[in-house]
Amino acid sequence: MPRKASGEPRTQRIERHQKNGDIYIYEVTSLYNPQKRYNEHISSKLLGKKAADGTIVPTRPRKTSKIADTIAVRKKIGAADILEWVGKESGIDEDLICSTDKGTAQKIISVARYWMSNPDKSIRRIEEWQITHDIPYTDGMSEDTCYNLMKYLGQDISVSQKYFQYRAAHMDEKASVAVDSTTYSSYSELLNDARFGYNKDKNGLASVKLLTLYSLKDHQPIAFSRQPGNIPDVISVLNTLKQLSVLGMKKPLLVLDGGFFSEDNILDLMHAHTKFIMRGQLDVKWIAPCLEDIIPEIMRPSNACPKAPELYCLTKRINHRFAYERKRTRGDIEKGDVTIEEHRLYLHFILDTDKARLDTANLMKEIHNVQQQLLNGVEPRLLTKAEQRTADKFLVQKNARGRFSITLNDAAIVEETRHYGCFVLVSNEKMDAFTALREYRLREKTEESLRLDKQYNDAHVTRSKTTESLEGRFFCQFVAMGYEAFFQKELNRVKSSLALPNGDSAHDKSDTFKKEKALLNWLKGMSVAKLFDWFDAVQETTVNTNMGRARWRTETIERDRLFLTRLGVIKES
């Protein structure tokens, strides 16, 4: 019967023979593992070299390096300085820190800054990026850390809702708010929200819809809500109204695009006592007669837009009767009864003469192309369906006395083009057409920001496998979108302030004016992504030795310093 293990470490001396004949003596400590049934190595210590007489001769200590210990670090700080300035000046970093614990806020900021400076790159690249860039979360961001962060943010939505409230608190109570929606495609079959519907990327994938609120004053995103991809825009307004109420925004002016236009939405906004501007449809039965009424007078010179003479605007006030089915019994009105209400609306008609001329020219080009094909002997059945419709509607084919001719149907063409360049804005707020147009055009800039968001934040196709991580991913992208919107606004401010002659010869002919003009020309050819790539070349090297410590930065040219000064990153002396 084998002896029972004592459980105590065992120490013994072992000889190790070298190829040159030397024998080294080691003191080795091991411990028997009864589960694995063998001795596990614990430690070993070199005692010395065995001499010819059997004694142990201590070996000499390892030779130490004469070079002092050196620690050298190189970081890319040019773009990082700009990102830190954006986070501070926009108030985004402070609002995040107030919304959650400091560590979580630093993680979100780190992800947002990574996406801001690395357009169209996957989040997994952040591990490599943070080696050469300082990030707020000093413990480091791994792929698992990012996944756990997004999952946590999706499970605890109080963080995002608090952040939305802080962002909304910066706005005026009666500020203009744009409502926009976009779709994010997904390959995942595990996401309940990813459904087949209208996909704006038109890539045939299931999608998730994101409804976003923007401040038109500073182009900052305020809040968002996630919806299944098959929910149409036209029924999304009620969720928007509920979200605005919890954000403390009681009297905002909602600016909506044509996707939200419906009588039900207009009536819901009326019942909620919410002011709105939305793009309408000219062929609606209660708008079309008004368009016919204003066509003869809209081209008057007094209706031309002062800042855009190619635009002509005219407002018409109407009282429209809405019919809807009651959802609950109240008083003498039973549930299911049809109620008629009359509300006052303002129809702002805008005629874009440049667009009208361009659309007319394109139509005439298409008509002449089809006419020439028929004159060359091409049979009508060989035309495409679109060309056949053009021929049937706008061309007159005659065969008189053996002569075949094709002429234009002038009346049909005039009827087709008479409304080219026209669109209508519907509002319940009394204002002139020029003000309504200005508010709506500010909204178009938010659409551009949303398109850029997909390019900058790795958001063309979501890579999230769970609904919780998808929600958290959307929130991190939302924060990055705030970074981008603020930086783009400040970049436009710098551009608009450069090289402005004021009539003073000392200023207009000075070296400073020439430098500003050179900077402006350079900025016109630089996108946001190119700017961050350019300043990412600015590096800081730090070397620590026993002899001392030194730090130096990559030199920058005068034009770059002028830009950073005007932007506000470098304080003017």
Disulfide bonds with the S-S distance in Angstrom:
none
